[in-house]
């Protein structure tokens, strides 16, 4: 499996030289500065690719786009979306022209990921006490952290604009959102097939309704429905063990096995769930998800692809999220993406991969 690293671009304090020291060779990146709905030009894509590959001694390549964002109007299904679909198809063609053919995206309305559910009176009391003593700068920093989306987007909301976009989604049911996803796939899959691009939809994070917004990528049944919307192999999954693992009843090793041939990208992390449905980020080899079994399934699928002669037989994966450890503490990294915490996760996963591959004679 190709070891990759989520890198936030030239302004990331974790440099490409640092990334290479983790053992990763693939870079997961996006043109975060381009607003959703606008074209990623071939020039901009090539410039970022050249930046990543400028130092040949590092041996890095831009292997996965995360994310090519879907405009909210497409998710809402409102108005004339011809220009938005045209722009998305043009961006896909430009990526393919630059040799980048794995794209992660999501169809989560408004907020890509969110943490913390405040129903506990004690927690609410502590939150109010913090708010009362906080400065304006403290609140701005907290809001920025809450609004920092995964897998990365241009739009950031303040409270009034968030309320406005939530109002636009009023009446958008899960069924309607799924229909809108089906239309999106019908619009872009012919381009993906023509250009050799595979797209993997990212699961909901968290895998439950949020602020009244529908969620349609949370369970095994959801994934079946999405793959049935368009049977093309290019229509596939980003298999995120953390997002899917946060939902009770999801059998991650079983799901990895059943959807193996439609998995195009993998996020490996772990969570510990509570009986009330809440969860905490856990160590990569801790928590409730049997990550060892998941990796075993993925390595076996990779062998199948290799024996079938597929050119893209290696599955890219990245260590997703990480705890702040040692020198991570206090550094201005993107929330959830410290260097040492992810390095620990990647090293642990690499050890699991190596052991399984040697025991079963599987290609790594």
PETA-V945462 format. One record per residue. N is the residue number from 1. SS is DSSP state (A for helix, B for strand, O for the rest). PHI is phi in degrees with one decimal (none if undefined). NEAR is the number of other ideal C-beta (glycine too) atoms within 10 Angstrom. Layout:
# PETA-V945462
n,ss,phi,near
N,SS,PHI,NEAR
N,SS,PHI,NEAR
This chain:
# PETA-V945462
n,ss,phi,near
1,O,none,21
2,B,-75.4,19
3,B,-84.1,19
4,B,-123.5,27
5,B,-141.2,26
6,B,-73.6,26
7,O,-120.7,25
8,O,-93.8,16
9,O,103.0,15
10,O,-57.5,11
11,O,-90.8,7
12,O,-65.3,17
13,O,-71.4,11
14,O,-87.5,21
15,O,-80.2,13
16,A,-63.8,19
17,A,-63.0,11
18,A,-64.4,14
19,A,-57.4,24
20,A,-63.3,17
21,A,-69.4,12
22,O,-74.4,20
23,O,101.6,12
24,O,-73.1,24
25,O,-120.9,17
26,B,-104.3,22
27,B,-107.3,25
28,B,-105.8,25
29,B,-150.7,25
30,O,-152.5,25
31,O,-89.4,20
32,O,-62.3,16
33,O,-77.4,9
34,O,-89.3,18
35,O,-62.0,11
36,O,-56.2,18
37,O,98.0,17
38,O,-97.5,16
39,O,-75.5,16
40,O,-81.5,22
41,O,-72.8,14
42,A,-61.8,16
43,A,-64.4,10
44,A,-67.4,16
45,A,-63.5,22
46,A,-64.8,15
47,A,-62.8,13
48,A,-67.8,20
49,A,-62.0,18
50,A,-63.6,11
51,A,-62.6,15
52,A,-64.9,21
53,O,-100.8,15
54,O,-61.4,10
55,O,-95.6,12
56,A,-60.9,7
57,A,-66.3,7
58,A,-78.0,17
59,O,66.3,9
60,O,-95.7,22
61,B,-142.6,16
62,B,-81.7,24
63,B,-99.6,24
64,B,-138.4,27
65,B,-92.5,25
66,B,-143.6,24
67,O,-129.1,22
68,O,-96.1,21
69,O,-70.4,25
70,O,-94.8,22
71,O,-62.4,19
72,A,-59.1,18
73,A,-62.4,17
74,A,-68.3,22
75,A,-68.5,23
76,A,-72.4,20
77,O,76.4,15
78,O,-113.5,13
79,O,77.2,9
80,O,-80.9,7
81,O,-103.5,20
82,A,-55.7,9
83,A,-65.5,12
84,A,-67.5,20
85,A,-65.2,17
86,A,-60.8,12
87,A,-64.4,17
88,A,-64.9,26
89,A,-63.5,18
90,A,-64.5,16
91,A,-61.4,25
92,A,-61.9,23
93,A,-63.1,18
94,A,-67.0,19
95,A,-63.2,23
96,A,-62.5,19
97,A,-63.2,12
98,O,-95.7,19
99,O,83.5,12
100,O,-110.9,21
101,O,-131.3,21
102,B,-122.4,25
103,B,-125.6,26
104,B,-95.1,26
105,B,-148.4,19
106,O,-138.0,26
107,O,-125.4,21
108,O,-81.9,26
109,O,-64.0,24
110,O,67.1,19
111,O,-105.7,19
112,O,-72.4,19
113,O,-152.9,21
114,O,-148.2,16
115,O,-130.7,13
116,O,82.8,8
117,O,-121.5,14
118,O,-97.1,9
119,O,-117.0,8
120,O,-75.4,12
121,A,-57.3,8
122,A,-64.9,7
123,A,-65.6,12
124,A,-61.6,11
125,A,-64.4,10
126,A,-66.0,12
127,A,-65.0,13
128,A,-65.2,10
129,A,-62.7,10
130,A,-63.5,12
131,A,-61.3,11
132,A,-63.3,7
133,A,-99.8,8
134,O,-78.4,13
135,O,-92.4,8
136,A,-59.6,7
137,A,-65.6,8
138,A,-60.2,12
139,A,-68.8,12
140,A,-62.7,12
141,A,-66.9,12
142,A,-64.0,13
143,A,-61.6,15
144,A,-61.9,11
145,A,-66.4,12
146,A,-64.7,17
147,A,-85.0,18
148,O,-69.7,16
149,O,-88.4,21
150,O,-120.6,25
151,O,-92.7,24
152,O,105.6,20
153,O,-148.7,21
154,O,-71.6,15
155,O,-70.4,14
156,O,-131.5,13
157,O,-104.3,17
158,O,-95.5,11
159,A,-62.0,9
160,A,-61.0,7
161,A,-69.6,12
162,A,-64.4,17
163,A,-62.3,11
164,A,-66.2,11
165,A,-71.6,16
166,A,-62.5,16
167,A,-64.0,9
168,A,-66.5,15
169,O,-89.6,19
170,O,-58.5,9
171,O,90.2,8
172,O,-83.0,18
173,O,-83.5,10
174,A,-55.6,15
175,A,-64.7,10
176,A,-68.0,16
177,A,-62.1,22
178,A,-64.9,18
179,A,-60.8,14
180,A,-67.1,22
181,A,-64.7,22
182,A,-60.0,15
183,A,-64.4,15
184,A,-58.0,24
185,A,-62.9,20
186,A,-62.2,14
187,A,-75.4,17
188,A,-106.0,24
189,A,-62.8,19
190,A,-58.0,13
191,A,-66.2,18
192,A,-59.5,24
193,A,-65.2,14
194,A,-67.1,13
195,A,-100.6,16
196,O,73.4,11
197,O,-97.1,22
198,B,-108.3,22
199,B,-119.4,25
200,B,-119.6,25
201,B,-76.9,27
202,B,-87.5,24
203,O,-65.1,28
204,O,-64.9,28
205,O,-140.2,25
206,O,-80.3,21
207,O,-83.1,22
208,O,-160.2,12
209,O,-57.3,12
210,B,-139.7,18
211,O,51.6,12
212,O,79.5,10
213,B,-85.6,19
214,O,-74.1,19
215,O,-128.2,21
216,O,-131.9,24
217,O,-132.7,25
218,O,-122.8,21
219,O,-129.0,18
220,A,-62.0,17
221,A,-60.6,8
222,A,-60.1,20
223,A,-65.5,23
224,A,-58.3,12
225,A,-62.0,16
226,A,-68.3,21
227,A,-69.6,19
228,A,-73.6,10
229,A,-60.5,18
230,O,-148.1,19
231,O,-76.0,10
232,O,-58.5,17
233,O,-60.9,15
234,O,-67.3,24
235,B,-87.9,23
236,B,-141.8,22
237,B,-121.7,26
238,B,-95.8,26
239,B,-86.3,28
240,B,-100.6,27
241,A,-69.8,28
242,A,-75.7,26
243,A,-64.3,26
244,A,-68.5,27
245,A,-71.2,27
246,O,-79.5,28
247,O,-103.5,22
248,O,-60.8,12
249,O,97.0,6
250,O,-78.3,20
251,O,-95.5,15
252,A,-65.0,23
253,A,-60.0,18
254,A,-64.0,13
255,A,-66.6,21
256,A,-59.2,23
257,A,-68.6,16
258,A,-71.6,14
259,O,-106.6,18
260,A,-52.2,18
261,A,-75.8,12
262,A,-114.9,19
263,B,-88.2,21
264,B,-110.5,24
265,B,-155.8,28
266,B,-132.7,24
267,B,-109.2,26
268,B,-110.4,26
269,O,-154.2,25
270,B,-141.2,26
271,B,-138.8,22
272,B,-115.2,16
273,B,-96.1,17
274,O,-107.5,9
275,O,-57.0,6
276,O,-82.0,9
277,O,96.8,12
278,O,-75.4,15
279,B,-151.6,22
280,B,-127.7,12
281,B,-65.8,20
282,B,-114.9,20
283,O,-59.5,16
284,O,-59.2,27
285,O,-102.9,17
286,O,-106.2,13
287,O,79.2,21
288,O,-90.6,16
289,O,-85.4,26
290,O,-79.1,17
291,A,-66.4,26
292,A,-63.1,15
293,A,-65.7,17
294,A,-61.3,24
295,A,-61.5,23
296,A,-59.7,22
297,A,-60.6,23
298,A,-68.4,24
299,A,-65.6,20
300,A,-66.6,15
301,A,-64.6,20
302,A,-62.1,22
303,A,-61.9,16
304,A,-58.8,13
305,A,-64.7,17
306,A,-63.4,13
307,A,-69.4,10
308,O,-80.2,9
309,O,79.9,7
310,O,-71.6,12
311,O,-66.0,8
312,O,-100.6,12
313,O,-71.8,15
314,O,-80.5,16
315,O,-86.0,19
316,B,-76.6,21
317,B,-138.5,26
318,B,-135.8,28
319,B,-71.8,26
320,O,-96.9,22
321,O,61.1,24
322,O,175.7,23
323,O,-80.1,17
324,O,-73.9,15
325,O,-127.2,14
326,A,49.7,10
327,A,-74.3,10
328,A,-63.7,18
329,O,-61.4,10
330,O,89.5,7
331,O,-83.0,12
332,O,-82.0,5
333,O,-83.9,19
334,O,-62.4,16
335,O,-52.2,13
336,O,89.5,20
337,O,-126.7,21
338,O,-72.5,22
339,A,-74.8,24
340,A,-70.8,19
341,A,-60.4,22
342,A,-72.5,28
343,A,-59.4,22
344,A,-60.3,21
345,A,-61.4,24
346,A,-62.9,22
347,A,-62.9,13
348,A,-64.8,17
349,A,-66.3,24
350,A,-60.0,17
351,A,-63.5,11
352,A,-61.0,19
353,A,-58.5,20
354,A,-61.9,11
355,A,-63.7,13
356,A,-64.3,19
357,A,-60.9,18
358,A,-70.2,10
359,A,-68.4,9
360,A,-108.5,11
361,O,65.4,7
362,O,-102.8,18
363,O,-70.4,13
364,O,-87.3,14
